[in-house]
Amino acid sequence: MDKGVSRRVLVASLVGSSIEWFDYFLYGTVAALVFNQLFFPSEDPTVGLLLSYTSFAL
């Protein structure tokens, strides 16, 4: 494989992995801070947090 092609593949995979990691980080943060109050307001706050983390895990 050509060195230029290898470099393009490396950069593309780095960018894709970085975007995917940021997506998981952002969703996990929002699941901890917002989703329990937004989607489970009638539940106990601890139960709502566990339910939001469960949805994140699924």
PDBQT receptor file of N, H, CA, C and O in Angstrom, charges set to zero:
ATOM      1  N   MET A   1       0.850  -1.164   0.000  1.00  0.00    +0.000 N 
ATOM      2  CA  MET A   1       0.000   0.000   0.000  1.00  0.00    +0.000 C 
ATOM      3  C   MET A   1       0.902   1.235   0.000  1.00  0.00    +0.000 C 
ATOM      4  O   MET A   1       1.971   1.236   0.611  1.00  0.00    +0.000 OA
ATOM      5  N   ASP A   2       0.467   2.262  -0.677  1.00  0.00    +0.000 N 
ATOM      6  H   ASP A   2      -0.401   2.261  -1.173  1.00  0.00    +0.000 HD
ATOM      7  CA  ASP A   2       1.211   3.505  -0.780  1.00  0.00    +0.000 C 
ATOM      8  C   ASP A   2       1.228   4.224   0.574  1.00  0.00    +0.000 C 
ATOM      9  O   ASP A   2       0.287   4.110   1.359  1.00  0.00    +0.000 OA
ATOM     10  N   LYS A   3       2.306   4.962   0.832  1.00  0.00    +0.000 N 
ATOM     11  H   LYS A   3       3.070   5.054   0.194  1.00  0.00    +0.000 HD
ATOM     12  CA  LYS A   3       2.434   5.653   2.113  1.00  0.00    +0.000 C 
ATOM     13  C   LYS A   3       1.352   6.724   2.277  1.00  0.00    +0.000 C 
ATOM     14  O   LYS A   3       0.850   6.923   3.383  1.00  0.00    +0.000 OA
ATOM     15  N   GLY A   4       0.991   7.409   1.203  1.00  0.00    +0.000 N 
ATOM     16  H   GLY A   4       1.399   7.248   0.305  1.00  0.00    +0.000 HD
ATOM     17  CA  GLY A   4      -0.059   8.426   1.269  1.00  0.00    +0.000 C 
ATOM     18  C   GLY A   4      -1.411   7.832   1.588  1.00  0.00    +0.000 C 
ATOM     19  O   GLY A   4      -2.190   8.413   2.343  1.00  0.00    +0.000 OA
ATOM     20  N   VAL A   5      -1.693   6.669   1.014  1.00  0.00    +0.000 N 
ATOM     21  H   VAL A   5      -1.060   6.196   0.401  1.00  0.00    +0.000 HD
ATOM     22  CA  VAL A   5      -2.964   5.994   1.285  1.00  0.00    +0.000 C 
ATOM     23  C   VAL A   5      -3.004   5.528   2.739  1.00  0.00    +0.000 C 
ATOM     24  O   VAL A   5      -4.035   5.640   3.402  1.00  0.00    +0.000 OA
ATOM     25  N   SER A   6      -1.897   5.016   3.225  1.00  0.00    +0.000 N 
ATOM     26  H   SER A   6      -1.059   4.925   2.687  1.00  0.00    +0.000 HD
ATOM     27  CA  SER A   6      -1.834   4.576   4.622  1.00  0.00    +0.000 C 
ATOM     28  C   SER A   6      -2.076   5.741   5.571  1.00  0.00    +0.000 C 
ATOM     29  O   SER A   6      -2.763   5.590   6.582  1.00  0.00    +0.000 OA
ATOM     30  N   ARG A   7      -1.523   6.886   5.255  1.00  0.00    +0.000 N 
ATOM     31  H   ARG A   7      -0.966   7.009   4.434  1.00  0.00    +0.000 HD
ATOM     32  CA  ARG A   7      -1.709   8.061   6.099  1.00  0.00    +0.000 C 
ATOM     33  C   ARG A   7      -3.172   8.514   6.085  1.00  0.00    +0.000 C 
ATOM     34  O   ARG A   7      -3.717   8.879   7.126  1.00  0.00    +0.000 OA
ATOM     35  N   ARG A   8      -3.804   8.490   4.911  1.00  0.00    +0.000 N 
ATOM     36  H   ARG A   8      -3.361   8.194   4.065  1.00  0.00    +0.000 HD
ATOM     37  CA  ARG A   8      -5.220   8.883   4.818  1.00  0.00    +0.000 C 
ATOM     38  C   ARG A   8      -6.106   7.935   5.613  1.00  0.00    +0.000 C 
ATOM     39  O   ARG A   8      -7.057   8.361   6.268  1.00  0.00    +0.000 OA
ATOM     40  N   VAL A   9      -5.785   6.635   5.551  1.00  0.00    +0.000 N 
ATOM     41  H   VAL A   9      -5.012   6.288   5.019  1.00  0.00    +0.000 HD
ATOM     42  CA  VAL A   9      -6.555   5.649   6.325  1.00  0.00    +0.000 C 
ATOM     43  C   VAL A   9      -6.369   5.891   7.812  1.00  0.00    +0.000 C 
ATOM     44  O   VAL A   9      -7.331   5.807   8.576  1.00  0.00    +0.000 OA
ATOM     45  N   LEU A  10      -5.160   6.187   8.230  1.00  0.00    +0.000 N 
ATOM     46  H   LEU A  10      -4.379   6.256   7.609  1.00  0.00    +0.000 HD
ATOM     47  CA  LEU A  10      -4.878   6.448   9.640  1.00  0.00    +0.000 C 
ATOM     48  C   LEU A  10      -5.630   7.687  10.128  1.00  0.00    +0.000 C 
ATOM     49  O   LEU A  10      -6.239   7.657  11.197  1.00  0.00    +0.000 OA
ATOM     50  N   VAL A  11      -5.592   8.750   9.374  1.00  0.00    +0.000 N 
ATOM     51  H   VAL A  11      -5.097   8.775   8.506  1.00  0.00    +0.000 HD
ATOM     52  CA  VAL A  11      -6.281   9.984   9.766  1.00  0.00    +0.000 C 
ATOM     53  C   VAL A  11      -7.790   9.774   9.792  1.00  0.00    +0.000 C 
ATOM     54  O   VAL A  11      -8.465  10.243  10.709  1.00  0.00    +0.000 OA
ATOM     55  N   ALA A  12      -8.322   9.078   8.802  1.00  0.00    +0.000 N 
ATOM     56  H   ALA A  12      -7.774   8.697   8.057  1.00  0.00    +0.000 HD
ATOM     57  CA  ALA A  12      -9.767   8.832   8.761  1.00  0.00    +0.000 C 
ATOM     58  C   ALA A  12     -10.214   7.986   9.951  1.00  0.00    +0.000 C 
ATOM     59  O   ALA A  12     -11.254   8.264  10.547  1.00  0.00    +0.000 OA
ATOM     60  N   SER A  13      -9.452   6.971  10.299  1.00  0.00    +0.000 N 
ATOM     61  H   SER A  13      -8.607   6.745   9.815  1.00  0.00    +0.000 HD
ATOM     62  CA  SER A  13      -9.827   6.135  11.439  1.00  0.00    +0.000 C 
ATOM     63  C   SER A  13      -9.684   6.895  12.757  1.00  0.00    +0.000 C 
ATOM     64  O   SER A  13     -10.467   6.680  13.683  1.00  0.00    +0.000 OA
ATOM     65  N   LEU A  14      -8.693   7.779  12.846  1.00  0.00    +0.000 N 
ATOM     66  H   LEU A  14      -8.057   7.954  12.094  1.00  0.00    +0.000 HD
ATOM     67  CA  LEU A  14      -8.536   8.598  14.050  1.00  0.00    +0.000 C 
ATOM     68  C   LEU A  14      -9.708   9.563  14.209  1.00  0.00    +0.000 C 
ATOM     69  O   LEU A  14     -10.240   9.717  15.308  1.00  0.00    +0.000 OA
ATOM     70  N   VAL A  15     -10.105  10.200  13.138  1.00  0.00    +0.000 N 
ATOM     71  H   VAL A  15      -9.673  10.075  12.245  1.00  0.00    +0.000 HD
ATOM     72  CA  VAL A  15     -11.236  11.130  13.198  1.00  0.00    +0.000 C 
ATOM     73  C   VAL A  15     -12.522  10.374  13.547  1.00  0.00    +0.000 C 
ATOM     74  O   VAL A  15     -13.295  10.835  14.387  1.00  0.00    +0.000 OA
ATOM     75  N   GLY A  16     -12.757   9.243  12.927  1.00  0.00    +0.000 N 
ATOM     76  H   GLY A  16     -12.130   8.869  12.244  1.00  0.00    +0.000 HD
ATOM     77  CA  GLY A  16     -13.958   8.461  13.211  1.00  0.00    +0.000 C 
ATOM     78  C   GLY A  16     -14.007   7.969  14.640  1.00  0.00    +0.000 C 
ATOM     79  O   GLY A  16     -15.059   8.023  15.277  1.00  0.00    +0.000 OA
ATOM     80  N   SER A  17     -12.891   7.491  15.154  1.00  0.00    +0.000 N 
ATOM     81  H   SER A  17     -12.036   7.447  14.636  1.00  0.00    +0.000 HD
ATOM     82  CA  SER A  17     -12.846   7.021  16.540  1.00  0.00    +0.000 C 
ATOM     83  C   SER A  17     -13.037   8.171  17.519  1.00  0.00    +0.000 C 
ATOM     84  O   SER A  17     -13.693   8.007  18.548  1.00  0.00    +0.000 OA
ATOM     85  N   SER A  18     -12.472   9.329  17.211  1.00  0.00    +0.000 N 
ATOM     86  H   SER A  18     -11.939   9.463  16.375  1.00  0.00    +0.000 HD
ATOM     87  CA  SER A  18     -12.634  10.491  18.086  1.00  0.00    +0.000 C 
ATOM     88  C   SER A  18     -14.086  10.942  18.141  1.00  0.00    +0.000 C 
ATOM     89  O   SER A  18     -14.591  11.265  19.217  1.00  0.00    +0.000 OA
ATOM     90  N   ILE A  19     -14.759  10.968  17.012  1.00  0.00    +0.000 N 
ATOM     91  H   ILE A  19     -14.349  10.705  16.138  1.00  0.00    +0.000 HD
ATOM     92  CA  ILE A  19     -16.172  11.362  16.982  1.00  0.00    +0.000 C 
ATOM     93  C   ILE A  19     -17.017  10.344  17.739  1.00  0.00    +0.000 C 
ATOM     94  O   ILE A  19     -17.928  10.726  18.474  1.00  0.00    +0.000 OA
ATOM     95  N   GLU A  20     -16.736   9.077  17.575  1.00  0.00    +0.000 N 
ATOM     96  H   GLU A  20     -15.996   8.766  16.979  1.00  0.00    +0.000 HD
ATOM     97  CA  GLU A  20     -17.495   8.046  18.285  1.00  0.00    +0.000 C 
ATOM     98  C   GLU A  20     -17.276   8.144  19.791  1.00  0.00    +0.000 C 
ATOM     99  O   GLU A  20     -18.227   8.021  20.562  1.00  0.00    +0.000 OA
ATOM    100  N   TRP A  21     -16.028   8.363  20.218  1.00  0.00    +0.000 N 
ATOM    101  H   TRP A  21     -15.255   8.463  19.591  1.00  0.00    +0.000 HD
ATOM    102  CA  TRP A  21     -15.739   8.497  21.647  1.00  0.00    +0.000 C 
ATOM    103  C   TRP A  21     -16.463   9.711  22.218  1.00  0.00    +0.000 C 
ATOM    104  O   TRP A  21     -17.039   9.637  23.304  1.00  0.00    +0.000 OA
ATOM    105  N   PHE A  22     -16.436  10.835  21.487  1.00  0.00    +0.000 N 
ATOM    106  H   PHE A  22     -15.969  10.895  20.605  1.00  0.00    +0.000 HD
ATOM    107  CA  PHE A  22     -17.120  12.038  21.955  1.00  0.00    +0.000 C 
ATOM    108  C   PHE A  22     -18.619  11.797  22.066  1.00  0.00    +0.000 C 
ATOM    109  O   PHE A  22     -19.252  12.296  22.996  1.00  0.00    +0.000 OA
ATOM    110  N   ASP A  23     -19.196  11.047  21.143  1.00  0.00    +0.000 N 
ATOM    111  H   ASP A  23     -18.681  10.642  20.387  1.00  0.00    +0.000 HD
ATOM    112  CA  ASP A  23     -20.621  10.740  21.176  1.00  0.00    +0.000 C 
ATOM    113  C   ASP A  23     -20.968   9.946  22.432  1.00  0.00    +0.000 C 
ATOM    114  O   ASP A  23     -21.948  10.261  23.106  1.00  0.00    +0.000 OA
ATOM    115  N   TYR A  24     -20.176   8.918  22.757  1.00  0.00    +0.000 N 
ATOM    116  H   TYR A  24     -19.380   8.663  22.209  1.00  0.00    +0.000 HD
ATOM    117  CA  TYR A  24     -20.424   8.135  23.973  1.00  0.00    +0.000 C 
ATOM    118  C   TYR A  24     -20.236   8.985  25.222  1.00  0.00    +0.000 C 
ATOM    119  O   TYR A  24     -21.013   8.876  26.169  1.00  0.00    +0.000 OA
ATOM    120  N   PHE A  25     -19.213   9.827  25.230  1.00  0.00    +0.000 N 
ATOM    121  H   PHE A  25     -18.581   9.916  24.460  1.00  0.00    +0.000 HD
ATOM    122  CA  PHE A  25     -18.956  10.701  26.374  1.00  0.00    +0.000 C 
ATOM    123  C   PHE A  25     -20.113  11.669  26.587  1.00  0.00    +0.000 C 
ATOM    124  O   PHE A  25     -20.574  11.860  27.712  1.00  0.00    +0.000 OA
ATOM    125  N   LEU A  26     -20.571  12.270  25.511  1.00  0.00    +0.000 N 
ATOM    126  H   LEU A  26     -20.196  12.114  24.597  1.00  0.00    +0.000 HD
ATOM    127  CA  LEU A  26     -21.667  13.236  25.603  1.00  0.00    +0.000 C 
ATOM    128  C   LEU A  26     -22.962  12.563  26.055  1.00  0.00    +0.000 C 
ATOM    129  O   LEU A  26     -23.662  13.096  26.915  1.00  0.00    +0.000 OA
ATOM    130  N   TYR A  27     -23.287  11.410  25.492  1.00  0.00    +0.000 N 
ATOM    131  H   TYR A  27     -22.718  10.977  24.793  1.00  0.00    +0.000 HD
ATOM    132  CA  TYR A  27     -24.509  10.701  25.871  1.00  0.00    +0.000 C 
ATOM    133  C   TYR A  27     -24.442  10.260  27.329  1.00  0.00    +0.000 C 
ATOM    134  O   TYR A  27     -25.436  10.350  28.050  1.00  0.00    +0.000 OA
ATOM    135  N   GLY A  28     -23.281   9.784  27.767  1.00  0.00    +0.000 N 
ATOM    136  H   GLY A  28     -22.473   9.710  27.182  1.00  0.00    +0.000 HD
ATOM    137  CA  GLY A  28     -23.138   9.372  29.166  1.00  0.00    +0.000 C 
ATOM    138  C   GLY A  28     -23.297  10.533  30.127  1.00  0.00    +0.000 C 
ATOM    139  O   GLY A  28     -23.905  10.380  31.186  1.00  0.00    +0.000 OA
ATOM    140  N   THR A  29     -22.763  11.683  29.777  1.00  0.00    +0.000 N 
ATOM    141  H   THR A  29     -22.268  11.807  28.917  1.00  0.00    +0.000 HD
ATOM    142  CA  THR A  29     -22.893  12.861  30.613  1.00  0.00    +0.000 C 
ATOM    143  C   THR A  29     -24.344  13.330  30.675  1.00  0.00    +0.000 C 
ATOM    144  O   THR A  29     -24.850  13.660  31.748  1.00  0.00    +0.000 OA
ATOM    145  N   VAL A  30     -25.005  13.359  29.530  1.00  0.00    +0.000 N 
ATOM    146  H   VAL A  30     -24.594  13.091  28.659  1.00  0.00    +0.000 HD
ATOM    147  CA  VAL A  30     -26.406  13.784  29.503  1.00  0.00    +0.000 C 
ATOM    148  C   VAL A  30     -27.291  12.760  30.222  1.00  0.00    +0.000 C 
ATOM    149  O   VAL A  30     -28.267  13.135  30.871  1.00  0.00    +0.000 OA
ATOM    150  N   ALA A  31     -26.958  11.485  30.112  1.00  0.00    +0.000 N 
ATOM    151  H   ALA A  31     -26.165  11.180  29.585  1.00  0.00    +0.000 HD
ATOM    152  CA  ALA A  31     -27.734  10.462  30.819  1.00  0.00    +0.000 C 
ATOM    153  C   ALA A  31     -27.634  10.651  32.328  1.00  0.00    +0.000 C 
ATOM    154  O   ALA A  31     -28.601  10.414  33.052  1.00  0.00    +0.000 OA
ATOM    155  N   ALA A  32     -26.472  11.075  32.801  1.00  0.00    +0.000 N 
ATOM    156  H   ALA A  32     -25.686  11.268  32.213  1.00  0.00    +0.000 HD
ATOM    157  CA  ALA A  32     -26.299  11.270  34.240  1.00  0.00    +0.000 C 
ATOM    158  C   ALA A  32     -26.964  12.539  34.744  1.00  0.00    +0.000 C 
ATOM    159  O   ALA A  32     -27.475  12.568  35.863  1.00  0.00    +0.000 OA
ATOM    160  N   LEU A  33     -26.964  13.587  33.933  1.00  0.00    +0.000 N 
ATOM    161  H   LEU A  33     -26.549  13.564  33.023  1.00  0.00    +0.000 HD
ATOM    162  CA  LEU A  33     -27.418  14.888  34.419  1.00  0.00    +0.000 C 
ATOM    163  C   LEU A  33     -28.837  15.262  34.021  1.00  0.00    +0.000 C 
ATOM    164  O   LEU A  33     -29.502  15.990  34.759  1.00  0.00    +0.000 OA
ATOM    165  N   VAL A  34     -29.322  14.789  32.878  1.00  0.00    +0.000 N 
ATOM    166  H   VAL A  34     -28.782  14.198  32.279  1.00  0.00    +0.000 HD
ATOM    167  CA  VAL A  34     -30.588  15.295  32.349  1.00  0.00    +0.000 C 
ATOM    168  C   VAL A  34     -31.645  14.212  32.196  1.00  0.00    +0.000 C 
ATOM    169  O   VAL A  34     -32.801  14.434  32.555  1.00  0.00    +0.000 OA
ATOM    170  N   PHE A  35     -31.281  13.052  31.674  1.00  0.00    +0.000 N 
ATOM    171  H   PHE A  35     -30.342  12.872  31.382  1.00  0.00    +0.000 HD
ATOM    172  CA  PHE A  35     -32.276  12.055  31.297  1.00  0.00    +0.000 C 
ATOM    173  C   PHE A  35     -33.107  11.574  32.470  1.00  0.00    +0.000 C 
ATOM    174  O   PHE A  35     -34.295  11.299  32.299  1.00  0.00    +0.000 OA
ATOM    175  N   ASN A  36     -32.527  11.464  33.653  1.00  0.00    +0.000 N 
ATOM    176  H   ASN A  36     -31.562  11.688  33.792  1.00  0.00    +0.000 HD
ATOM    177  CA  ASN A  36     -33.325  10.989  34.786  1.00  0.00    +0.000 C 
ATOM    178  C   ASN A  36     -34.432  11.976  35.128  1.00  0.00    +0.000 C 
ATOM    179  O   ASN A  36     -35.515  11.556  35.534  1.00  0.00    +0.000 OA
ATOM    180  N   GLN A  37     -34.193  13.271  34.976  1.00  0.00    +0.000 N 
ATOM    181  H   GLN A  37     -33.313  13.613  34.645  1.00  0.00    +0.000 HD
ATOM    182  CA  GLN A  37     -35.226  14.274  35.264  1.00  0.00    +0.000 C 
ATOM    183  C   GLN A  37     -36.185  14.464  34.093  1.00  0.00    +0.000 C 
ATOM    184  O   GLN A  37     -37.354  14.794  34.293  1.00  0.00    +0.000 OA
ATOM    185  N   LEU A  38     -35.700  14.259  32.890  1.00  0.00    +0.000 N 
ATOM    186  H   LEU A  38     -34.750  13.991  32.728  1.00  0.00    +0.000 HD
ATOM    187  CA  LEU A  38     -36.518  14.497  31.708  1.00  0.00    +0.000 C 
ATOM    188  C   LEU A  38     -37.471  13.334  31.411  1.00  0.00    +0.000 C 
ATOM    189  O   LEU A  38     -38.650  13.553  31.132  1.00  0.00    +0.000 OA
ATOM    190  N   PHE A  39     -36.960  12.101  31.472  1.00  0.00    +0.000 N 
ATOM    191  H   PHE A  39     -36.002  11.923  31.699  1.00  0.00    +0.000 HD
ATOM    192  CA  PHE A  39     -37.757  10.942  31.081  1.00  0.00    +0.000 C 
ATOM    193  C   PHE A  39     -38.368  10.187  32.255  1.00  0.00    +0.000 C 
ATOM    194  O   PHE A  39     -39.329   9.439  32.068  1.00  0.00    +0.000 OA
ATOM    195  N   PHE A  40     -37.836  10.365  33.455  1.00  0.00    +0.000 N 
ATOM    196  H   PHE A  40     -37.056  10.972  33.607  1.00  0.00    +0.000 HD
ATOM    197  CA  PHE A  40     -38.346   9.641  34.619  1.00  0.00    +0.000 C 
ATOM    198  C   PHE A  40     -38.636  10.602  35.774  1.00  0.00    +0.000 C 
ATOM    199  O   PHE A  40     -38.094  10.418  36.863  1.00  0.00    +0.000 OA
ATOM    200  N   PRO A  41     -39.474  11.621  35.568  1.00  0.00    +0.000 N 
ATOM    201  CA  PRO A  41     -39.696  12.613  36.631  1.00  0.00    +0.000 C 
ATOM    202  C   PRO A  41     -40.503  12.087  37.819  1.00  0.00    +0.000 C 
ATOM    203  O   PRO A  41     -40.385  12.613  38.925  1.00  0.00    +0.000 OA
ATOM    204  N   SER A  42     -41.316  11.058  37.601  1.00  0.00    +0.000 N 
ATOM    205  H   SER A  42     -41.412  10.631  36.703  1.00  0.00    +0.000 HD
ATOM    206  CA  SER A  42     -42.143  10.557  38.695  1.00  0.00    +0.000 C 
ATOM    207  C   SER A  42     -41.410   9.544  39.571  1.00  0.00    +0.000 C 
ATOM    208  O   SER A  42     -41.901   9.172  40.637  1.00  0.00    +0.000 OA
ATOM    209  N   GLU A  43     -40.246   9.103  39.127  1.00  0.00    +0.000 N 
ATOM    210  H   GLU A  43     -39.847   9.406  38.261  1.00  0.00    +0.000 HD
ATOM    211  CA  GLU A  43     -39.477   8.113  39.890  1.00  0.00    +0.000 C 
ATOM    212  C   GLU A  43     -38.601   8.808  40.940  1.00  0.00    +0.000 C 
ATOM    213  O   GLU A  43     -38.340  10.009  40.868  1.00  0.00    +0.000 OA
ATOM    214  N   ASP A  44     -38.166   8.019  41.901  1.00  0.00    +0.000 N 
ATOM    215  H   ASP A  44     -38.379   7.043  41.959  1.00  0.00    +0.000 HD
ATOM    216  CA  ASP A  44     -37.164   8.476  42.846  1.00  0.00    +0.000 C 
ATOM    217  C   ASP A  44     -35.901   8.878  42.058  1.00  0.00    +0.000 C 
ATOM    218  O   ASP A  44     -35.579   8.216  41.071  1.00  0.00    +0.000 OA
ATOM    219  N   PRO A  45     -35.187   9.921  42.453  1.00  0.00    +0.000 N 
ATOM    220  CA  PRO A  45     -34.012  10.339  41.677  1.00  0.00    +0.000 C 
ATOM    221  C   PRO A  45     -32.961   9.248  41.474  1.00  0.00    +0.000 C 
ATOM    222  O   PRO A  45     -32.336   9.184  40.416  1.00  0.00    +0.000 OA
ATOM    223  N   THR A  46     -32.766   8.402  42.464  1.00  0.00    +0.000 N 
ATOM    224  H   THR A  46     -33.274   8.454  43.323  1.00  0.00    +0.000 HD
ATOM    225  CA  THR A  46     -31.799   7.317  42.323  1.00  0.00    +0.000 C 
ATOM    226  C   THR A  46     -32.274   6.287  41.307  1.00  0.00    +0.000 C 
ATOM    227  O   THR A  46     -31.495   5.809  40.483  1.00  0.00    +0.000 OA
ATOM    228  N   VAL A  47     -33.553   5.952  41.373  1.00  0.00    +0.000 N 
ATOM    229  H   VAL A  47     -34.186   6.340  42.042  1.00  0.00    +0.000 HD
ATOM    230  CA  VAL A  47     -34.122   4.997  40.420  1.00  0.00    +0.000 C 
ATOM    231  C   VAL A  47     -34.096   5.588  39.009  1.00  0.00    +0.000 C 
ATOM    232  O   VAL A  47     -33.795   4.883  38.046  1.00  0.00    +0.000 OA
ATOM    233  N   GLY A  48     -34.411   6.877  38.883  1.00  0.00    +0.000 N 
ATOM    234  H   GLY A  48     -34.656   7.450  39.665  1.00  0.00    +0.000 HD
ATOM    235  CA  GLY A  48     -34.342   7.530  37.578  1.00  0.00    +0.000 C 
ATOM    236  C   GLY A  48     -32.936   7.522  37.013  1.00  0.00    +0.000 C 
ATOM    237  O   GLY A  48     -32.756   7.325  35.811  1.00  0.00    +0.000 OA
ATOM    238  N   LEU A  49     -31.938   7.731  37.856  1.00  0.00    +0.000 N 
ATOM    239  H   LEU A  49     -32.085   7.891  38.832  1.00  0.00    +0.000 HD
ATOM    240  CA  LEU A  49     -30.548   7.676  37.404  1.00  0.00    +0.000 C 
ATOM    241  C   LEU A  49     -30.181   6.280  36.940  1.00  0.00    +0.000 C 
ATOM    242  O   LEU A  49     -29.525   6.125  35.910  1.00  0.00    +0.000 OA
ATOM    243  N   LEU A  50     -30.589   5.268  37.676  1.00  0.00    +0.000 N 
ATOM    244  H   LEU A  50     -31.123   5.393  38.512  1.00  0.00    +0.000 HD
ATOM    245  CA  LEU A  50     -30.312   3.886  37.273  1.00  0.00    +0.000 C 
ATOM    246  C   LEU A  50     -31.017   3.535  35.976  1.00  0.00    +0.000 C 
ATOM    247  O   LEU A  50     -30.450   2.841  35.132  1.00  0.00    +0.000 OA
ATOM    248  N   LEU A  51     -32.239   4.003  35.809  1.00  0.00    +0.000 N 
ATOM    249  H   LEU A  51     -32.699   4.566  36.496  1.00  0.00    +0.000 HD
ATOM    250  CA  LEU A  51     -32.956   3.751  34.563  1.00  0.00    +0.000 C 
ATOM    251  C   LEU A  51     -32.295   4.452  33.380  1.00  0.00    +0.000 C 
ATOM    252  O   LEU A  51     -32.231   3.884  32.290  1.00  0.00    +0.000 OA
ATOM    253  N   SER A  52     -31.811   5.657  33.573  1.00  0.00    +0.000 N 
ATOM    254  H   SER A  52     -31.863   6.118  34.459  1.00  0.00    +0.000 HD
ATOM    255  CA  SER A  52     -31.136   6.359  32.473  1.00  0.00    +0.000 C 
ATOM    256  C   SER A  52     -29.812   5.688  32.139  1.00  0.00    +0.000 C 
ATOM    257  O   SER A  52     -29.437   5.606  30.969  1.00  0.00    +0.000 OA
ATOM    258  N   TYR A  53     -29.096   5.204  33.159  1.00  0.00    +0.000 N 
ATOM    259  H   TYR A  53     -29.401   5.271  34.109  1.00  0.00    +0.000 HD
ATOM    260  CA  TYR A  53     -27.858   4.459  32.873  1.00  0.00    +0.000 C 
ATOM    261  C   TYR A  53     -28.159   3.128  32.187  1.00  0.00    +0.000 C 
ATOM    262  O   TYR A  53     -27.377   2.667  31.355  1.00  0.00    +0.000 OA
ATOM    263  N   THR A  54     -29.280   2.516  32.530  1.00  0.00    +0.000 N 
ATOM    264  H   THR A  54     -29.915   2.891  33.206  1.00  0.00    +0.000 HD
ATOM    265  CA  THR A  54     -29.675   1.268  31.862  1.00  0.00    +0.000 C 
ATOM    266  C   THR A  54     -29.958   1.514  30.394  1.00  0.00    +0.000 C 
ATOM    267  O   THR A  54     -29.567   0.716  29.541  1.00  0.00    +0.000 OA
ATOM    268  N   SER A  55     -30.632   2.608  30.093  1.00  0.00    +0.000 N 
ATOM    269  H   SER A  55     -30.950   3.256  30.785  1.00  0.00    +0.000 HD
ATOM    270  CA  SER A  55     -30.873   2.930  28.681  1.00  0.00    +0.000 C 
ATOM    271  C   SER A  55     -29.570   3.217  27.946  1.00  0.00    +0.000 C 
ATOM    272  O   SER A  55     -29.441   2.898  26.764  1.00  0.00    +0.000 OA
ATOM    273  N   PHE A  56     -28.610   3.813  28.633  1.00  0.00    +0.000 N 
ATOM    274  H   PHE A  56     -28.715   4.072  29.593  1.00  0.00    +0.000 HD
ATOM    275  CA  PHE A  56     -27.286   4.053  28.049  1.00  0.00    +0.000 C 
ATOM    276  C   PHE A  56     -26.570   2.729  27.783  1.00  0.00    +0.000 C 
ATOM    277  O   PHE A  56     -25.908   2.571  26.757  1.00  0.00    +0.000 OA
ATOM    278  N   ALA A  57     -26.703   1.789  28.700  1.00  0.00    +0.000 N 
ATOM    279  H   ALA A  57     -27.241   1.917  29.533  1.00  0.00    +0.000 HD
ATOM    280  CA  ALA A  57     -26.034   0.494  28.541  1.00  0.00    +0.000 C 
ATOM    281  C   ALA A  57     -26.640  -0.316  27.399  1.00  0.00    +0.000 C 
ATOM    282  O   ALA A  57     -25.937  -1.039  26.694  1.00  0.00    +0.000 OA
ATOM    283  N   LEU A  58     -27.947  -0.185  27.229  1.00  0.00    +0.000 N 
ATOM    284  H   LEU A  58     -28.518   0.402  27.802  1.00  0.00    +0.000 HD
ATOM    285  CA  LEU A  58     -28.594  -0.943  26.156  1.00  0.00    +0.000 C 
ATOM    286  C   LEU A  58     -28.211  -0.374  24.809  1.00  0.00    +0.000 C 
ATOM    287  O   LEU A  58     -28.656  -0.877  23.778  1.00  0.00    +0.000 OA
TER     288      LEU A  58
